[in-house]
């Protein structure tokens, strides 16, 4: 199968984040085994979705990981020009949910696999495909925990998030949480008899937003836009009707942290503000939704030099979006971002990837194999 045929097959699996992924995992497993690769399926604790780890070449020895995720964001935007789960070609563009983020990269890796298997590799190349990356990198920590039993410590991990095939050395970290306030409902004519959860949450959010604005004072890292950590309230919901005291309210909040700052630590003042409501009779719940560290630029990174040689592009210092690369670095594995497509096309209607980008990506992976061949 060529890369476009593989991409069409992958797109046809509606592997939306947070849903079972057995069908796409089974297809990738069978394809890789048919190509002569060693495949390990790693079920996650959810029981209905799995990571995959694929090895081509000798299992012994330190090699490289080619990392991607099989999940995609939902495709509910009404502006789609065609079925988002059927690959559509127009000229040099291939449209469909996940073409850029990031099944195009997976298709390149899978298309290159038979050629890699035919090489006399002195060191292994591993494909590490995770689940639920779009929910805050929930799947890959389980894969990383199993890694010592699957291979020797890799020389590096290439995370194929869309970067126009320009290597990227750093990104911000992220943490997100859901806040819930439970008060006491009743008739709105007697607010003195109730506890309005919306009003209470409004106070928490007001203080959180003010605190978020103070993050602009630093620490600063001029490699990023903006050059400081940030906070956003993305979702708020509560109450039943205007004449009912709101008995419950939830809010989802995220922070994005520059390297050197713990994302979870940035949420602590918000958490403290939420729990202070208990003194006024409210019940509160704090639920961490996701957390992953920043990717800090590694000084003298051999991996960055390898990717510069393979792509012909000097690495970009930093991007503001997050990836699994920070978790690889945290696990002691040098990591870099490099993949086809543009992040600006992701998570929107008529997502697409260019055939030339796929060709460049496949060339990069084949070049990596050539470096490791005897």
Steps between C-alpha positions, in 0.01 A plus 500: 500500500623850424482784750174642362327161516617452858383849594158433346474185711600678820261789439212254455538396865313765705746466787369801692675578826346331802337219301600134444782462248518122454417508129783734395746332738420158356548623143836663579614188688414272209665732247822526701521128564452433129795733436718290728501727803461396864181645648388538861147619579483670838143527634437804716320494836178616331470149352374609158803678350865418455845630413718319244874448498662375181865403449680451169863392493689342790324529833833531677682831477394862537289636217245770430128532570261638241208620712142587414143466624210316337220714648346806338275779624128478418387614155173673583570826320215570254739663250647170375475480120488119506492204737794565738565126533534440127827620349439751219767613257499834322818559306790468741283519811351208695203591718365319805495505880848418621684551172724759666450411866642245469407201288704639213813440707382151598437420132853608410650282773292200397573550129872509578486189719544230230806684368644531850441130560692419181803700615775335698448729801779501757275679751122480538229742397190493716152630422319614814132576435295626794135564580314800645775753433227753421367462856828616652745221413318238707618191316874546454595491873391134507714431193801674655457301820524177298793618286785348706359155429458569128838642395827646616488869583449676166742755362209730429134538414365681194147618580325559170259779588445740209796735468536537120787252533706755691653353817374670819703484820261631769135549594297613799357265760133481590269408785120511505244450775124492549366696795159414647305696758192346663272735688133486600221570253162654570262769381676812381266718709677370812871520423563513874392136527730369226865488403548621144775292340524727194564803717765312696668375184497853359716611791744213448527579130544874560797432724636235260490738204677773698762248608538387138564856389777528758686213332600747229749639753710186466689279494553598139636299209534709185509191277121471543196699393387623745827482695328417831276234649127550455162405650162467332149409611365307202162361613248595766159344565247516782146565610163389364284811458514868583246461784684210666796550730788328321592193700795392289763654273808368319788671326791363296829688534836447331848640543791490256844524653836604362786252554623497858153561642284210618158525331323336796659745743344789309156365585561488876377856571180423308454178695548687827233752398256220420554317830458823695130484406453214746521755780175650362314169494561396139619158390781510247667249268835539324566265207829506311423451131851489355857595565818473299836676532662748268767390256816691582764546230781253570844656474726331248223263394629234263139436397458861384813461286365176353168661407676800348691262276192294411269794424744763378338752737643666807292429810242750620565583863143480634126479438218576741286190441571184699593143404609170651865601450519652848404166652772320302752755625374456855559126458863568413467473123618783273197617302424731212190592298503451124205408283307583184216749487433830673352533849281780365303244296432273797178487704294673231272418208661388174824401670752399235856398432704550185640207306837671485509515881435127518780434252742711707403318818544158347839607365602608851402162648678311223806716559494407866498135399793555265702650790443184701558250218820296483 
